[in-house]
Amino acid sequence: MSATVPSRARIVIIGGGVIGASIAYHLAKAGEQDVVLLEQTEIGGGTTWHAAGMVGRLRTSSTFAQMCDASAKLYAGLEAETGEAVDWRQCGTLYVARNEERMFQYRRTGAMAQHLGIDVNMVGKQEAIDLFPLQYGDDLVGGLHIPDDGKVEPAGVARALAKGAAIRGATICEHVRVTGLQVANGRATGVLLESGDVLEAEEIVLAGGMWSRDLGQKFGINIPLAPVEHHYADSNPIAGDIDMYPCTRDADGCTYYLTVHNKIRLGAFQAVTKAWQVDPVPHPFSFQLLEDDWDHFGPPLEAGLHRLPILEEVGFERFVNGPESFTPDANFMLGPAPNVPGVWVCAGMNSAGMAFGGGVGEALAAWMIDGYPPYDLSMVDPARFAPEQNNLEYLRQRVTEALGTHYLMAYPNRELLTGRPLRTSPVHDVIKAHGAWFGEKAGIERPNFFGDVGTTPTVEYSFGRQSWFAEHRAEHLACRESAAIFDQSGFGKIEVTGVDAVRVLNRLCANDVDVDPGTLVYTAMLDERGRFFSDLTVLRLTEDRFRLITGTAQRIRDLWHVRRGAEGSDCTVEDVTAASAVLSVMGPSSRALLQPLVDGDLSNEAFPFGAVRELGIAGASVHAARVTYVGELGWELHVPAAEATTVLEAVLAAAPDHGAQLAGHYAINSLRLEKAYRAWGHELSPDETPIEAGLSFAIAWDTPAGFVGREALLAQREAGPDALTKRLVAFMATEPSVTLWGGERLWRNDEPLGYTTSAAYGHAVGGAVALGYARNPEGVSAAWINDGSYAVEVNGQRFAIEASLKPFYDPNRSRVLL
Ligand SMILES: Cc1cc2nc3c(=O)[nH]c(=O)nc-3n(C[C@H](O)[C@H](O)[C@H](O)COP(=O)(O)OP(=O)(O)OC[C@H]3O[C@@H](n4cnc5c(N)ncnc54)[C@H](O)[C@@H]3O)c2cc1C
């Protein structure tokens, strides 16, 4: 298969593991004629060859399930297509449960898979045992079975994909090592080879597995991943026909087991594992393993012997300790490198590269060819990670935990604990002393809720109400009835300054930002299809100075998007995130609380909704913005980092007189859901237009130069609302005890409708509130929405839910405009 390296190619893929090979295969299949794949050793010789080979579809999100479904379907026909031994066996996957909580998880994720058309069966205890008769099952309560899942010979899959690519015209070069990138004017133009040659290229894909971070580092491309030691052991042969037993996961025992012909492969996802402490990742390291580590394998081995007593009899013939790369949030990276146009990243597969490989290659190829992601891939966008998360010590701590998350109970809101704190808000110490329980997003600590002052609260996770329900209720109601103080310093903050700033931003933004200085604008940035690239708030501080406030994980993505939009213009685009804190005071008492503290007039007349004013407070000059994401009167105070503590302390000192209290992100989430305010990555993504998302009010159709995406959006507007086949709807559970987290299946008149994109308990309306897209090929008119009878599925049961195109709380905004 190995060919000579040409001097130029349209697309170069670095890495011939399952991922690189799959990308090459899909590009070639889509008709890309000029694709070169470079592999430093041999195809499949990196991490791929020692994968256990399981290809399972059950995932915690619809995007992930969809990708794994695509992989399984592809692998099933790959051997016939290429003649390369893939050894696909459709043996199914069995997930066994030792307790009802685990069954809850399987019903929850199983419902999502069913929604995508995957055959999923919940099974009882005996059925679970019968599916893998060598199992001891007295301690099982049941399980979930996916009959169409399968297993493969991993290196064979990589070879077959590479061969399938070569058959279609791609050039596959083995024993060719890339040592660097060639970059001209900020854009990648080729790769440097160990031989000293340069291979010119228009597009370069970094699919170098655990080597990708080191390669990215040289060019400031952020690929935060680190390898861990990952284990399985193969038994000696077992008598009997066991080859088609399902790949089985006993998550409560941190183990999986599958049959490989007449042997059992017992693998581990220990709660805590070991980072492979190398820097850089060595080369060559091909078809190689790390030293056996039976000690670290001890607890999963014990769990495996308990479940499969036959292993005690036959013993083991081989131990596999292979390195695999993990990332800070245990999800892989797929998409463009934000800061170097022409470079794409697909790496950090978190021990699921075989299951995802086919779907990942298909998605990236489509993105590269069409210029747009084929569906929402924001949860794997490489730009979601902050540069600070590429610190090796942080990564080494984090990956020891990331591996175990695969088999931990997939509770909503679960926070990872290692490598923290990494980044903190300027008021971190103050809110910590006030009893904050922190979560982490893009490496920054954010308060989720508050316990008692001076304490560090603990959390008990659950699929039902979690242990912080009472604190959450108090914070939520304080905001509705008096006032709440939020630390939202994690927001991304980008300043665009210069004479061309307004022109650049008005082209990128769908709303009109050419407003009077001292005004803010909520806007989308769209792609040419009229779908979301991002959503953000733009503060016009002066004629030539704008501050963009964007989501914590949108900071890097938006920064580079705006920078590219500003190329050739007279303005600068700077990330100023760390320079200021954002302290929000929200609620009907916020004016009374803040007025005595500031040197400006907060009355409605002097400070209307949407205004931004420079005010003095506690000796600091701050930008106060009259805006809300919780649906109440309130102000966001943008405070210089150095003065943030002083300002917060002044606000906190005044708080008791106004019934105000600190509140966290859990309250923000439930408050915004009562108001049906949308969130990036949940309701807003490159899958939607603002019209489908119900955000037409934030489009300025007739700005002088128009905006990116206008033409496509105009066509949708002209077709009228009744022509929409997808539309965002607010939901509220009728029964107050129902708990929703997002990701629950929705039904209309007993027909599948979609699923909730996010949900929380709405304490002011007295029930779980959610958002979700209603989809109907015949149209989603208001009449169609209003005519239906709706249900939401929780733990296999359906509960009545109301649907509305308006928020359930304060639909007329009277509280915001107080
Ligand atoms: C013990 C174990 C069990 C596993 N079991 C499963 C399983 O059952 N199911 C599953 O889905 N996943 C499993 N995995 C995970 C899976 O193996 C990986 O996610 C997957 O193989 C990663 O593929 P990749 O292509 O990203 O990386 P790799 O296979 O490592 O490929 C990257 C390639 O890039 C090449 N390369 C790197 N740098 C350069 C350079 N500078 N120039 C040229 N070439 C370069 C490397 O030589 C390598 O071949 C398992 C992993 C382990 C360790």
PDBQT file of the ligand as one rigid body, heavy atoms in Angstrom, charges set to zero:
ROOT
HETATM    1  C1  LIG A 901      -6.055  -1.186  25.902  1.00  0.00    +0.000 C 
HETATM    2  C2  LIG A 901      -6.932  -0.417  24.980  1.00  0.00    +0.000 A 
HETATM    3  C3  LIG A 901      -8.163  -0.921  24.632  1.00  0.00    +0.000 A 
HETATM    4  C4  LIG A 901      -9.001  -0.197  23.775  1.00  0.00    +0.000 A 
HETATM    5  N1  LIG A 901     -10.203  -0.725  23.408  1.00  0.00    +0.000 NA
HETATM    6  C5  LIG A 901     -11.017  -0.027  22.589  1.00  0.00    +0.000 A 
HETATM    7  C6  LIG A 901     -12.276  -0.571  22.175  1.00  0.00    +0.000 A 
HETATM    8  O1  LIG A 901     -12.627  -1.688  22.493  1.00  0.00    +0.000 OA
HETATM    9  N2  LIG A 901     -13.086   0.194  21.428  1.00  0.00    +0.000 N 
HETATM   10  C7  LIG A 901     -12.732   1.448  21.046  1.00  0.00    +0.000 A 
HETATM   11  O2  LIG A 901     -13.537   2.115  20.408  1.00  0.00    +0.000 OA
HETATM   12  N3  LIG A 901     -11.528   1.958  21.379  1.00  0.00    +0.000 NA
HETATM   13  C8  LIG A 901     -10.669   1.257  22.131  1.00  0.00    +0.000 A 
HETATM   14  N4  LIG A 901      -9.456   1.774  22.476  1.00  0.00    +0.000 N 
HETATM   15  C9  LIG A 901      -9.100   3.104  21.990  1.00  0.00    +0.000 C 
HETATM   16  C10 LIG A 901      -8.598   3.087  20.571  1.00  0.00    +0.000 C 
HETATM   17  O3  LIG A 901      -7.594   2.132  20.427  1.00  0.00    +0.000 OA
HETATM   18  C11 LIG A 901      -8.058   4.469  20.214  1.00  0.00    +0.000 C 
HETATM   19  O4  LIG A 901      -9.002   5.449  20.562  1.00  0.00    +0.000 OA
HETATM   20  C12 LIG A 901      -7.766   4.600  18.760  1.00  0.00    +0.000 C 
HETATM   21  O5  LIG A 901      -6.980   3.545  18.304  1.00  0.00    +0.000 OA
HETATM   22  C13 LIG A 901      -7.069   5.926  18.498  1.00  0.00    +0.000 C 
HETATM   23  O6  LIG A 901      -6.826   6.015  17.140  1.00  0.00    +0.000 OA
HETATM   24  P1  LIG A 901      -5.946   7.185  16.545  1.00  0.00    +0.000 P 
HETATM   25  O7  LIG A 901      -5.955   6.987  15.093  1.00  0.00    +0.000 OA
HETATM   26  O8  LIG A 901      -6.410   8.469  17.097  1.00  0.00    +0.000 OA
HETATM   27  O9  LIG A 901      -4.494   6.958  17.177  1.00  0.00    +0.000 OA
HETATM   28  P2  LIG A 901      -3.331   5.980  16.741  1.00  0.00    +0.000 P 
HETATM   29  O10 LIG A 901      -3.814   4.620  16.465  1.00  0.00    +0.000 OA
HETATM   30  O11 LIG A 901      -2.253   6.078  17.747  1.00  0.00    +0.000 OA
HETATM   31  O12 LIG A 901      -2.861   6.579  15.375  1.00  0.00    +0.000 OA
HETATM   32  C14 LIG A 901      -2.098   7.749  15.283  1.00  0.00    +0.000 C 
HETATM   33  C15 LIG A 901      -1.033   7.487  14.265  1.00  0.00    +0.000 C 
HETATM   34  O13 LIG A 901      -0.368   8.690  13.955  1.00  0.00    +0.000 OA
HETATM   35  C16 LIG A 901       0.972   8.383  13.678  1.00  0.00    +0.000 C 
HETATM   36  N5  LIG A 901       1.747   9.608  13.853  1.00  0.00    +0.000 N 
HETATM   37  C17 LIG A 901       1.858  10.347  14.979  1.00  0.00    +0.000 A 
HETATM   38  N6  LIG A 901       2.662  11.399  14.791  1.00  0.00    +0.000 NA
HETATM   39  C18 LIG A 901       3.070  11.333  13.517  1.00  0.00    +0.000 A 
HETATM   40  C19 LIG A 901       3.939  12.115  12.741  1.00  0.00    +0.000 A 
HETATM   41  N7  LIG A 901       4.542  13.185  13.262  1.00  0.00    +0.000 N 
HETATM   42  N8  LIG A 901       4.145  11.775  11.447  1.00  0.00    +0.000 NA
HETATM   43  C20 LIG A 901       3.529  10.693  10.915  1.00  0.00    +0.000 A 
HETATM   44  N9  LIG A 901       2.722   9.886  11.627  1.00  0.00    +0.000 NA
HETATM   45  C21 LIG A 901       2.489  10.201  12.903  1.00  0.00    +0.000 A 
HETATM   46  C22 LIG A 901       1.302   7.310  14.714  1.00  0.00    +0.000 C 
HETATM   47  O14 LIG A 901       2.416   6.535  14.336  1.00  0.00    +0.000 OA
HETATM   48  C23 LIG A 901       0.016   6.521  14.760  1.00  0.00    +0.000 C 
HETATM   49  O15 LIG A 901       0.038   5.402  13.933  1.00  0.00    +0.000 OA
HETATM   50  C24 LIG A 901      -8.585   1.063  23.289  1.00  0.00    +0.000 A 
HETATM   51  C25 LIG A 901      -7.339   1.565  23.639  1.00  0.00    +0.000 A 
HETATM   52  C26 LIG A 901      -6.500   0.826  24.462  1.00  0.00    +0.000 A 
HETATM   53  C27 LIG A 901      -5.159   1.362  24.800  1.00  0.00    +0.000 C 
ENDROOT
TORSDOF 0
